[in-house]
Amino acid sequence: MKVSKTTLNCALMLLLIYHIVVVRFPYLAQANNIRYMLILILGILVFPYYRNLIHIKEKSIKYWGLIYISLVLYSAFINRNTHVITHTLVGALVYTVAILEMMISFRYILEHKGIEFLLKAIFIVTFIYVIINDLLLAYNPTMFYTSKGSYYLVGNKFAVAYRHMELLGLYLALSQTQSRNKHYKKVVMIVGLILISLWASQTVQGGKSGNSVTGILAIALMMIYYCLPSTLWSKTFVFVAFLLGSIGFAFGVETILAIPSIQNFIVNVLHRDLSLTGRVNIYGFIPKILSNRLLWGYGYGSSYETWMNATHIFPNSQNGLVDCIVEQGLIATVILILIITLVMSKTSVLLKDYPYMKSILLIVYVYATIASVEVTISIVFIMWCILIFSASSIVEEKERGGLNA
């Protein structure tokens, strides 16, 4: 069967994005150079379609996006060679270029092949990586361990948990596009994915790390959220509450932990101490660290060095939005929240035409929830937001007659 040039372009774009953003092989000595090369290749591939950026109809998102990218670059520029050894400007350039490339690529794929093709492509790549990762995990859990840390095929212990959660979300979405007479097969597949996810979470690092809780939490949240009505998740204020609640947790954790029922759940159900694996102590350093560079941050990619220099023990803030403020500054983080809020405000139209996109939306919600206790507001989180934004834009333009249905 002959494959069209357009299909090949779409597949190549997706593969490049996946290896630039999601699976980056941190255990390889030349991982960064490989990533730079892939970014260059994708840049060459998408350059003829740069007008996809210019023609974005949502002017507010377009202009705020440009301001956000400018602020991230400015923060990295003023912090270069100052507080940390990390090349903040290089990191910021990679981050912002990757964002622009994703916006062009997703738009191109959706225009030419549609939403279902994009989701199937991501599902296939994720499925392959997860299956190989788990087989290697069962065969030799320490295969990718290095002097820099404990890694697995798809990345660190948290990457293992999140890839399983994303795979479940993708399958939940795609299963809704299948015929109803295969319902029993869907149930078996969903149960299988859940069990494999739980096994992987318990297996990494011998199940002795906090990742077992993170992995279980991610899967549990996905299924709980999935059982709730779609109309709840398309409400903008709900997402804002989730996102702001995640940073509020870092500053109100002591009050929350004083509640007896919460204490009982942590100690007797999760079998964890009330310091939340040291997070209470970590959050105590936040005011000190932010007071020095609140507005502009320490530069993109500087979180690890900044926290180690200040605390000599803690590698990051263990909070998604706090980590954004540390690296990008308060101004850029506020604008990022604004942009994501604008994106979420368009999801009701998307879910009306493509109800199965609810599960993709829930991936973002799971990340926003876990941001309370982990650093999940990353470029992977941004990727899913861009996908949702691109799909919503296509749907809106079809309704206005700007695109052929």
Phi, psi and chi 1 to 4 in degrees:
 res  aa     phi    psi   chi1   chi2   chi3   chi4
   1 MET       -  129.5 -177.0  176.1   67.6      -
   2 LYS   -76.2  131.9 -173.8  177.1  179.8 -179.5
   3 VAL  -102.2  129.9 -179.8      -      -      -
   4 SER   -71.8  158.4   67.8      -      -      -
   5 LYS   -61.3  -36.8 -179.9 -178.4  176.8 -178.5
   6 THR   -62.7  -44.0  -60.6      -      -      -
   7 THR   -62.6  -42.0  -59.0      -      -      -
   8 LEU   -63.3  -42.2  -71.9  174.3      -      -
   9 ASN   -59.6  -46.5  -85.1  -15.0      -      -
  10 CYS   -62.6  -44.6  -68.7      -      -      -
  11 ALA   -64.0  -42.1      -      -      -      -
  12 LEU   -66.4  -41.7 -176.9   55.3      -      -
  13 MET   -58.3  -46.5  -74.6  178.1 -174.8      -
  14 LEU   -64.1  -43.6 -170.5  -82.4      -      -
  15 LEU   -62.2  -41.9  -78.3  173.0      -      -
  16 LEU   -65.1  -45.6  -71.9  168.6      -      -
  17 ILE   -58.9  -44.1  -72.2  172.4      -      -
  18 TYR   -61.2  -38.3 -159.0   85.0      -      -
  19 HIS   -87.2  -13.4  -69.1   91.9      -      -
  20 ILE   -84.2  -36.8  -70.1  169.3      -      -
  21 VAL  -105.5  -45.6  174.6      -      -      -
  22 VAL   -95.8  -64.2 -176.8      -      -      -
  23 VAL  -104.2  110.9  176.0      -      -      -
  24 ARG  -120.8    8.2  -66.2 -178.4  -83.3  174.5
  25 PHE    48.5   60.3  -48.8  112.3      -      -
  26 PRO   -64.7  -15.0   24.8  -34.7      -      -
  27 TYR   -82.6   -7.9   39.9   81.6      -      -
  28 LEU   -86.4  140.4  -63.0  179.9      -      -
  29 ALA   -63.2  -33.3      -      -      -      -
  30 GLN  -102.7   26.4  -61.8  -61.9  -43.1      -
  31 ALA   -56.6  -44.8      -      -      -      -
  32 ASN   -65.7  -41.8  -75.0  -24.7      -      -
  33 ASN   -65.3  -37.7  -69.4  -27.1      -      -
  34 ILE   -62.0  -42.5  -67.0  172.3      -      -
  35 ARG   -64.7  -42.0 -167.7 -177.7 -173.6 -157.1
  36 TYR   -61.2  -40.6  -58.6  153.5      -      -
  37 MET   -64.4  -42.8 -179.6 -177.1   67.7      -
  38 LEU   -64.8  -38.1  -64.7  179.4      -      -
  39 ILE   -63.2  -40.3  -72.1  173.6      -      -
  40 LEU   -64.6  -44.8  177.0   60.6      -      -
  41 ILE   -61.8  -45.0  -65.4  171.8      -      -
  42 LEU   -64.6  -38.4 -178.4   57.2      -      -
  43 GLY   -59.7  -42.9      -      -      -      -
  44 ILE   -64.8  -39.9  -65.6  171.4      -      -
  45 LEU   -67.5  -39.7 -176.6   62.8      -      -
  46 VAL   -92.9  -10.4  -57.4      -      -      -
  47 PHE   -54.2  -41.4 -179.7   74.6      -      -
  48 PRO   -60.4  -15.2  -23.6   35.3      -      -
  49 TYR  -111.7   23.2  -44.1  109.1      -      -
  50 TYR   -60.9  -21.0   71.7   91.1      -      -
  51 ARG   -64.5  -16.4  -72.7 -174.8  176.5   83.7
  52 ASN   -58.6  -30.3  -75.8  -12.0      -      -
  53 LEU   -74.9  -43.9  -69.5  175.7      -      -
  54 ILE   -64.2  -34.6  -60.3  173.6      -      -
  55 HIS   -90.5   12.1  -65.6  156.8      -      -
  56 ILE   -60.9  123.3  -67.6  175.5      -      -
  57 LYS   -74.2  -32.0  -56.8  -64.5 -176.6 -178.6
  58 GLU   -77.9   89.1  -65.1   77.8    2.6      -
  59 LYS   -62.5  -35.9  -68.2 -176.1  178.2  179.8
  60 SER   -62.6  -44.8   57.7      -      -      -
  61 ILE   -66.3  -39.3  -67.7  178.5      -      -
  62 LYS   -63.1  -47.2  177.5  162.8   62.0  175.5
  63 TYR   -72.5  -41.7  -65.5  141.9      -      -
  64 TRP   -64.4  -34.4  -77.9  118.1      -      -
  65 GLY   -63.2  -42.1      -      -      -      -
  66 LEU   -64.9  -39.2  -70.4  173.4      -      -
  67 ILE   -65.3  -41.9  -67.2  171.6      -      -
  68 TYR   -61.3  -48.0  170.2   69.7      -      -
  69 ILE   -60.9  -40.7  -74.2  173.8      -      -
  70 SER   -62.7  -40.4  -60.0      -      -      -
  71 LEU   -68.7  -38.9  -71.8  172.4      -      -
  72 VAL   -62.5  -43.0  171.1      -      -      -
  73 LEU   -67.6  -39.8  -68.9  172.6      -      -
  74 TYR   -63.6  -44.2  176.0   72.6      -      -
  75 SER   -59.5  -44.6  169.1      -      -      -
  76 ALA   -65.8  -37.0      -      -      -      -
  77 PHE   -66.7  -46.4  178.9   77.6      -      -
  78 ILE   -73.6  -16.8   62.9  174.0      -      -
  79 ASN  -101.4    0.8  -76.8  -66.8      -      -
  80 ARG   -63.7  135.5   71.4 -165.8 -170.0  -73.8
  81 ASN    54.6   33.7  -56.1  -38.2      -      -
  82 THR  -118.9  -80.6   53.2      -      -      -
  83 HIS   -81.3  -28.1  -55.8  -79.0      -      -
  84 VAL  -135.8  162.5  -65.7      -      -      -
  85 ILE   -79.9  -27.6  -60.8  174.5      -      -
  86 THR   -51.6  137.3  -57.6      -      -      -
  87 HIS   -78.6   84.1  -61.9  -65.8      -      -
  88 THR   -61.7  -37.1   56.2      -      -      -
  89 LEU   -69.3  -39.9 -171.4   54.4      -      -
  90 VAL   -63.0  -45.0  173.2      -      -      -
  91 GLY   -60.6  -41.8      -      -      -      -
  92 ALA   -67.0  -38.5      -      -      -      -
  93 LEU   -64.3  -43.6  -76.1  169.5      -      -
  94 VAL   -61.9  -44.8  168.4      -      -      -
  95 TYR   -61.1  -49.4  174.3   69.1      -      -
  96 THR   -72.0  -38.8   54.0      -      -      -
  97 VAL   -64.6  -40.4  169.5      -      -      -
  98 ALA   -61.8  -39.5      -      -      -      -
  99 ILE   -61.7  -47.0  -72.1  174.7      -      -
 100 LEU   -63.3  -41.5  -65.0  174.4      -      -
 101 GLU   -65.5  -38.4  -70.9 -178.8  -17.4      -
 102 MET   -64.6  -40.3  -77.3 -169.5  -75.1      -
 103 MET   -63.5  -41.8  -66.2 -170.6   71.2      -
 104 ILE   -68.2  -46.0  -62.6  172.0      -      -
 105 SER   -64.9  -49.2  -60.9      -      -      -
 106 PHE   -62.2  -38.6  -75.7  153.7      -      -
 107 ARG   -62.0  -45.1  174.7   78.5 -173.9 -165.4
 108 TYR   -63.0  -47.4  177.7   87.1      -      -
 109 ILE   -62.4  -43.8  -64.4  170.5      -      -
 110 LEU   -68.0  -37.1  -70.4  168.6      -      -
 111 GLU   -67.3  -37.7  -79.0 -173.8   -6.3      -
 112 HIS   -96.4  -30.1  -69.6   84.2      -      -
 113 LYS  -124.1  -18.5  -56.9  -61.1  -67.1 -175.3
 114 GLY    93.8  170.3      -      -      -      -
 115 ILE   -66.5  -43.9  -65.5  175.6      -      -
 116 GLU   -62.6  -39.6 -164.5  171.0  -31.0      -
 117 PHE   -60.4  -45.1  173.2   90.2      -      -
 118 LEU   -62.1  -45.3  178.2   56.3      -      -
 119 LEU   -66.0  -41.2  -63.9 -173.9      -      -
 120 LYS   -62.7  -40.4  -76.5 -178.1  177.8  178.7
 121 ALA   -64.2  -45.3      -      -      -      -
 122 ILE   -65.1  -39.7  -60.8  175.2      -      -
 123 PHE   -61.2  -45.9  173.5   80.3      -      -
 124 ILE   -61.7  -46.8  -69.2  170.5      -      -
 125 VAL   -63.7  -44.7  177.2      -      -      -
 126 THR   -63.9  -43.0  -55.0      -      -      -
 127 PHE   -60.0  -45.5 -178.0   80.4      -      -
 128 ILE   -60.8  -46.5  -68.4  171.8      -      -
 129 TYR   -65.8  -41.9  -95.1  111.6      -      -
 130 VAL   -65.0  -44.0  166.1      -      -      -
 131 ILE   -63.8  -47.4  -68.4  -59.8      -      -
 132 ILE   -64.3  -41.7  -64.1  175.8      -      -
 133 ASN   -57.6  -44.6  177.5   88.1      -      -
 134 ASP   -72.1  -35.7  -70.4   -4.3      -      -
 135 LEU   -63.6  -43.6  -71.2  174.1      -      -
 136 LEU   -68.1  -34.3  -66.6  175.9      -      -
 137 LEU   -64.0  -38.8 -178.4   60.5      -      -
 138 ALA   -72.5  -36.7      -      -      -      -
 139 TYR   -75.1  -48.8  173.8   70.7      -      -
 140 ASN  -152.3   90.9 -177.1    5.6      -      -
 141 PRO   -58.6  -24.1  -21.1   32.8      -      -
 142 THR  -100.7   14.0   62.6      -      -      -
 143 MET   -55.8  -38.3  179.8  179.1  -68.2      -
 144 PHE  -105.6   14.9  -63.6   99.7      -      -
 145 TYR   -66.4  139.5  -80.2   26.1      -      -
 146 THR  -132.5  177.4   70.6      -      -      -
 147 SER   -67.0  -18.1   58.7      -      -      -
 148 LYS   -87.6  -14.2  -65.0 -178.3  179.1  179.5
 149 GLY   157.4  179.1      -      -      -      -
 150 SER   -93.8  113.7  -56.2      -      -      -
 151 TYR  -121.6  163.1  -66.4  107.6      -      -
 152 TYR  -131.5  178.3  -53.3   90.8      -      -
 153 LEU   -52.9  -43.7  177.6   64.2      -      -
 154 VAL   -88.6   -3.3  -62.2      -      -      -
 155 GLY   135.3 -148.4      -      -      -      -
 156 ASN   -81.7 -175.1   62.8   17.4      -      -
 157 LYS   -60.0  -33.3   57.6 -171.9  179.6 -179.3
 158 PHE   -75.2  -35.4  -62.7  108.3      -      -
 159 ALA   -60.8  -38.2      -      -      -      -
 160 VAL   -59.8  -46.7  172.9      -      -      -
 161 ALA   -63.2  -45.0      -      -      -      -
 162 TYR   -71.7  -34.0  -59.2  145.6      -      -
 163 ARG   -65.9  -37.3  -64.7  -58.8   79.5   79.5
 164 HIS   -66.0  -40.9  -77.1   82.0      -      -
 165 MET   -63.8  -43.0  179.8  -88.4  -67.9      -
 166 GLU   -64.8  -39.5  -69.0  166.9  -12.3      -
 167 LEU   -61.6  -42.4 -177.4   63.8      -      -
 168 LEU   -63.0  -44.5  177.2   60.1      -      -
 169 GLY   -61.7  -41.8      -      -      -      -
 170 LEU   -64.9  -41.0  -74.8  161.4      -      -
 171 TYR   -68.0  -39.7 -177.2   76.4      -      -
 172 LEU   -58.9  -37.6  -72.0  171.6      -      -
 173 ALA   -68.9  -51.1      -      -      -      -
 174 LEU   -69.1  -29.0  -68.2  171.9      -      -
 175 SER   -64.9  -24.7   65.9      -      -      -
 176 GLN   -74.4  -14.4  -69.6 -175.8 -100.6      -
 177 THR   -91.1   -4.4   67.0      -      -      -
 178 GLN   -91.4  163.3  -60.5  172.9    3.8      -
 179 SER   -68.3  150.8   58.8      -      -      -
 180 ARG   -69.9  -22.0  -68.3 -174.0  176.2  -85.0
 181 ASN   -72.3   -1.8   59.1    5.5      -      -
 182 LYS  -107.3   25.7  -63.8 -178.8  179.8  179.5
 183 HIS   -58.7  -42.1  178.1   70.7      -      -
 184 TYR   -64.3  -34.2   72.4   95.9      -      -
 185 LYS   -66.8  -36.3  -68.0 -177.6  179.6  180.0
 186 LYS   -64.0  -43.8  -60.9  175.6 -169.3  176.0
 187 VAL   -61.9  -45.1  173.7      -      -      -
 188 VAL   -61.5  -43.2  170.8      -      -      -
 189 MET   -65.0  -44.5 -174.8   68.5  172.0      -
 190 ILE   -63.3  -46.2  -68.7  169.8      -      -
 191 VAL   -62.0  -40.7  171.6      -      -      -
 192 GLY   -61.9  -44.7      -      -      -      -
 193 LEU   -63.0  -39.9  -72.0  174.2      -      -
 194 ILE   -64.0  -45.8  -67.7  172.9      -      -
 195 LEU   -64.7  -41.6  -67.8  176.5      -      -
 196 ILE   -64.1  -39.9  -69.6  171.6      -      -
 197 SER   -63.1  -44.5  -59.0      -      -      -
 198 LEU   -65.9  -39.0  -62.1  179.0      -      -
 199 TRP   -62.3  -46.1  169.8   81.9      -      -
 200 ALA   -62.0  -40.8      -      -      -      -
 201 SER   -63.1  -35.7  -64.0      -      -      -
 202 GLN   -80.8  -19.4  -71.6  -69.1  -26.1      -
 203 THR   -89.4  -36.6  -55.5      -      -      -
 204 VAL   -59.4  133.3  -68.9      -      -      -
 205 GLN    50.6   38.1  -65.7 -170.8   -5.6      -
 206 GLY    66.6   15.5      -      -      -      -
 207 GLY    70.4   12.1      -      -      -      -
 208 LYS   -92.6   -8.1  -63.8  178.4 -179.0  179.7
 209 SER   -96.1  169.5   71.9      -      -      -
 210 GLY   -67.5   -8.5      -      -      -      -
 211 ASN   -65.2  -29.7 -179.9   65.2      -      -
 212 SER   -60.1  -40.1   59.3      -      -      -
 213 VAL   -69.2  -42.6  173.2      -      -      -
 214 THR   -61.3  -45.3  -56.6      -      -      -
 215 GLY   -64.6  -44.1      -      -      -      -
 216 ILE   -64.4  -41.8  -66.4  169.8      -      -
 217 LEU   -62.0  -43.2  178.2   62.6      -      -
 218 ALA   -61.1  -45.6      -      -      -      -
 219 ILE   -67.1  -42.9  -64.4  -60.4      -      -
 220 ALA   -62.4  -43.8      -      -      -      -
 221 LEU   -63.2  -42.0  -71.3  173.7      -      -
 222 MET   -58.4  -44.6  173.6   59.3   73.2      -
 223 MET   -73.4  -38.5  -66.5  -49.8  -57.9      -
 224 ILE   -64.4  -47.6  -67.8  170.3      -      -
 225 TYR   -63.1  -36.4  -68.0  171.3      -      -
 226 TYR   -63.7  -30.8 -176.5   74.0      -      -
 227 CYS   -78.4  -11.6  -66.7      -      -      -
 228 LEU   -89.4  155.5  -62.8  174.6      -      -
 229 PRO   -64.1  146.0   21.2  -32.5      -      -
 230 SER   -61.0  -33.6  -59.9      -      -      -
 231 THR   -60.2  -28.2   51.1      -      -      -
 232 LEU   -65.6  -43.2  174.3   66.5      -      -
 233 TRP   -78.8  -15.5  -53.6  117.1      -      -
 234 SER   -90.4   -0.3   61.8      -      -      -
 235 LYS   -84.8  123.9  -64.3 -176.8 -175.7  -59.6
 236 THR   -59.7  -42.0  -53.2      -      -      -
 237 PHE   -65.6  -26.5   76.8   86.6      -      -
 238 VAL   -66.6  -45.2  173.3      -      -      -
 239 PHE   -66.1  -42.5 -177.0   79.4      -      -
 240 VAL   -58.9  -41.2  173.0      -      -      -
 241 ALA   -62.7  -41.9      -      -      -      -
 242 PHE   -62.7  -47.2  -90.4   72.5      -      -
 243 LEU   -68.3  -47.7 -159.2   55.9      -      -
 244 LEU   -70.1  -31.1  -65.1 -176.9      -      -
 245 GLY   -63.5  -30.6      -      -      -      -
 246 SER   -66.1  -39.7   71.2      -      -      -
 247 ILE   -79.7  -29.3 -167.8  171.5      -      -
 248 GLY   -63.7  -30.3      -      -      -      -
 249 PHE   -61.8  -39.9 -179.9   81.2      -      -
 250 ALA   -63.4  -34.1      -      -      -      -
 251 PHE   -93.2  -17.1  -67.2   97.6      -      -
 252 GLY  -116.1   17.9      -      -      -      -
 253 VAL   -62.2  -38.0   64.1      -      -      -
 254 GLU   -65.5  -38.3  -68.1 -175.2   -0.4      -
 255 THR   -66.2  -41.1  -57.7      -      -      -
 256 ILE   -64.9  -42.4  -65.0  171.7      -      -
 257 LEU   -71.9  -12.1  -68.2  178.5      -      -
 258 ALA   -79.2  -11.0      -      -      -      -
 259 ILE   -76.7  122.5  -58.4  172.6      -      -
 260 PRO   -53.9  -42.4  -26.9   36.1      -      -
 261 SER   -64.6  -36.1   58.4      -      -      -
 262 ILE   -67.1  -43.4  -61.3  -65.9      -      -
 263 GLN   -58.9  -44.2  -67.3  179.1   -3.6      -
 264 ASN   -62.9  -41.9  179.5   65.5      -      -
 265 PHE   -63.5  -44.7  178.2   75.4      -      -
 266 ILE   -67.1  -45.8  -66.7  172.0      -      -
 267 VAL   -78.3  -46.2  175.0      -      -      -
 268 ASN   -94.3  -24.1  -61.9  -41.0      -      -
 269 VAL   -98.3  -52.6  177.7      -      -      -
 270 LEU   -83.1  -15.8  -61.5  179.8      -      -
 271 HIS    57.9   45.0  -58.0  -67.3      -      -
 272 ARG  -119.8  160.1  -60.8  -74.7  166.8  177.5
 273 ASP   -82.2  163.8   61.6   89.5      -      -
 274 LEU   -74.1   -3.1  -69.8  177.6      -      -
 275 SER   -84.5   -3.0   72.5      -      -      -
 276 LEU    55.1   53.3  -59.3  179.7      -      -
 277 THR    55.3   42.1  -37.1      -      -      -
 278 GLY    87.4   -1.0      -      -      -      -
 279 ARG   -65.3  -34.6  -76.8  175.5  175.5   79.5
 280 VAL   -60.5  -40.3  174.2      -      -      -
 281 ASN   -67.7  -38.8  -61.6  -33.6      -      -
 282 ILE   -61.7  -47.5  -66.5  172.8      -      -
 283 TYR   -61.3  -24.5  -62.0  153.8      -      -
 284 GLY   -66.9  -20.9      -      -      -      -
 285 PHE   -87.2  -12.1  -76.9   96.1      -      -
 286 ILE   -56.6  -50.8  -68.6  175.1      -      -
 287 PRO   -56.6  -41.0  -25.9   36.7      -      -
 288 LYS   -63.1  -45.8  173.0 -172.7  173.7 -177.6
 289 ILE   -69.7  -42.3  -68.5  175.9      -      -
 290 LEU   -73.3  -26.3  -66.8 -175.9      -      -
 291 SER   -63.5  -26.9   63.6      -      -      -
 292 ASN   -79.5  -36.9  -64.9  -34.3      -      -
 293 ARG  -139.7   52.8  -54.1  -73.9  -62.5  175.4
 294 LEU   -64.1  -49.5  178.0   61.2      -      -
 295 LEU   -72.9  -41.4  -66.5 -178.4      -      -
 296 TRP  -110.7   -8.4  -54.5  113.5      -      -
 297 GLY    70.6 -172.6      -      -      -      -
 298 TYR  -102.7    1.2  -67.7   83.4      -      -
 299 GLY   104.6  147.4      -      -      -      -
 300 TYR   -60.9  133.5 -171.2   84.0      -      -
 301 GLY    82.0    8.8      -      -      -      -
 302 SER   -96.0   -1.5   64.5      -      -      -
 303 SER   -55.9  -48.8  178.2      -      -      -
 304 TYR   -58.1  -51.8  176.5   81.6      -      -
 305 GLU   -64.7  -40.3  -80.5 -169.4   78.7      -
 306 THR   -60.8  -46.4  -61.1      -      -      -
 307 TRP   -71.1  -38.9  -84.3   87.3      -      -
 308 MET   -67.8  -37.1  -70.3  -59.2  -70.3      -
 309 ASN   -66.0  -35.0  -70.3  -20.1      -      -
 310 ALA   -85.3  -33.9      -      -      -      -
 311 THR  -113.1  -23.1   68.6      -      -      -
 312 HIS    66.2   10.6  -53.9  -66.8      -      -
 313 ILE  -148.6  -35.7 -174.8  171.6      -      -
 314 PHE   -95.0  128.8  -59.8  123.4      -      -
 315 PRO   -81.9  -20.2   30.4  -35.5      -      -
 316 ASN  -163.6 -176.8   57.4   54.5      -      -
 317 SER   -81.4  -11.9   65.8      -      -      -
 318 GLN    57.4   32.6  -62.1  -72.2  -72.1      -
 319 ASN  -152.7  128.5 -174.9  -82.1      -      -
 320 GLY   -58.6  -54.6      -      -      -      -
 321 LEU   -72.7  -34.8  -74.2  177.9      -      -
 322 VAL   -61.5  -40.7  170.3      -      -      -
 323 ASP   -64.5  -35.7 -133.0   56.6      -      -
 324 CYS   -62.4  -43.3  -76.4      -      -      -
 325 ILE   -64.8  -41.7  -62.2  173.0      -      -
 326 VAL   -60.1  -42.5  169.7      -      -      -
 327 GLU   -87.1  -39.9  -68.9 -164.4  -13.6      -
 328 GLN  -108.6  -16.9  -56.1  171.4   22.6      -
 329 GLY    96.2  159.8      -      -      -      -
 330 LEU   -65.0  -41.7  179.0   62.1      -      -
 331 ILE   -61.9  -49.2  -60.2  174.0      -      -
 332 ALA   -63.3  -38.3      -      -      -      -
 333 THR   -66.9  -40.9  -58.3      -      -      -
 334 VAL   -61.7  -41.6  169.4      -      -      -
 335 ILE   -67.9  -36.8  -67.9  176.7      -      -
 336 LEU   -60.9  -43.8  176.1   61.9      -      -
 337 ILE   -61.7  -41.3  -66.8  172.1      -      -
 338 LEU   -60.7  -45.5  172.7   62.0      -      -
 339 ILE   -62.2  -47.3  -66.0  169.2      -      -
 340 ILE   -62.9  -36.9  -62.3  171.3      -      -
 341 THR   -63.5  -42.0  -59.7      -      -      -
 342 LEU   -63.2  -38.6  -69.0  171.4      -      -
 343 VAL   -63.2  -46.4  169.4      -      -      -
 344 MET   -66.6  -25.2  -68.5  -61.3  158.2      -
 345 SER   -68.2  -13.4   69.5      -      -      -
 346 LYS  -101.6    0.9  -61.5 -180.0  176.1  -63.3
 347 THR   -74.6  -20.7   55.3      -      -      -
 348 SER   -62.9  -39.1   58.2      -      -      -
 349 VAL   -66.5  -41.1  175.7      -      -      -
 350 LEU   -62.6  -46.6  177.0   63.8      -      -
 351 LEU   -68.9  -25.8  -65.6 -178.6      -      -
 352 LYS   -65.3  -43.5  178.8 -178.2  176.5 -177.4
 353 ASP   -87.8  -31.3  -74.2   12.8      -      -
 354 TYR  -131.7   77.0  -61.0   92.1      -      -
 355 PRO   -59.7  -24.9   17.6  -30.5      -      -
 356 TYR   -70.0  -12.7   58.0   81.4      -      -
 357 MET   -70.2   -6.9  -76.5  -63.4  -70.8      -
 358 LYS   -55.2  -43.0  167.2 -172.1  173.2  179.8
 359 SER   -66.0  -31.7  -60.2      -      -      -
 360 ILE   -71.3  -40.1  -53.4  -54.8      -      -
 361 LEU   -61.3  -36.7 -176.2   60.1      -      -
 362 LEU   -68.0  -26.9  -66.4 -177.7      -      -
 363 ILE   -59.2  -42.9  -67.7  174.7      -      -
 364 VAL   -66.0  -40.0  175.9      -      -      -
 365 TYR   -64.7  -39.7  -92.7   96.2      -      -
 366 VAL   -63.2  -44.5  170.5      -      -      -
 367 TYR   -61.0  -42.1  -85.2  129.1      -      -
 368 ALA   -64.5  -35.9      -      -      -      -
 369 THR   -69.8  -48.2  -53.9      -      -      -
 370 ILE   -69.1  -17.1  -61.5  178.6      -      -
 371 ALA   -58.6  -17.1      -      -      -      -
 372 SER   -62.2  -33.0  -58.7      -      -      -
 373 VAL  -128.3   -1.9  -68.1      -      -      -
 374 GLU  -141.9  164.6  -63.1  -67.0   -9.4      -
 375 VAL   -89.4   90.4  180.0      -      -      -
 376 THR  -114.3   -6.8   56.3      -      -      -
 377 ILE   -85.6   75.0  -50.5  -60.1      -      -
 378 SER  -117.0 -171.9   63.1      -      -      -
 379 ILE   -68.0  -24.2 -167.5  167.4      -      -
 380 VAL   -67.0  -44.0  176.0      -      -      -
 381 PHE   -58.6  -43.8  173.9   85.8      -      -
 382 ILE   -61.6  -39.2  -60.6  -63.0      -      -
 383 MET   -58.5  -46.7  179.9 -167.2   76.8      -
 384 TRP   -65.7  -35.5  -69.5  108.5      -      -
 385 CYS   -65.6  -40.7  -70.3      -      -      -
 386 ILE   -65.2  -39.7  -68.1  174.6      -      -
 387 LEU   -60.9  -46.5 -169.6  157.2      -      -
 388 ILE   -63.4  -43.4  -69.1  168.8      -      -
 389 PHE   -61.9  -45.5  165.8   67.9      -      -
 390 SER   -63.5  -42.7  -59.2      -      -      -
 391 ALA   -65.5  -42.1      -      -      -      -
 392 SER   -62.8  -40.4  -60.8      -      -      -
 393 SER   -63.5  -43.1  -62.9      -      -      -
 394 ILE   -61.1  -43.8  -67.0  -69.7      -      -
 395 VAL   -63.2  -45.0  170.4      -      -      -
 396 GLU   -62.6  -41.3  -75.5 -169.6  -15.4      -
 397 GLU   -68.4  -35.0  -71.7  177.4   36.6      -
 398 LYS   -63.8  -41.1  -76.8 -178.3  178.2  179.4
 399 GLU   -66.8  -31.1  -69.7 -166.3  -10.7      -
 400 ARG   -85.3   -4.1  -68.2 -164.0  -62.6  -98.8
 401 GLY    86.3   12.5      -      -      -      -
 402 GLY   -80.8  -18.1      -      -      -      -
 403 LEU  -133.1  153.8  -74.6  173.8      -      -
 404 ASN   -77.3  130.7  -67.4  -36.0      -      -
 405 ALA   -67.1      -      -      -      -      -
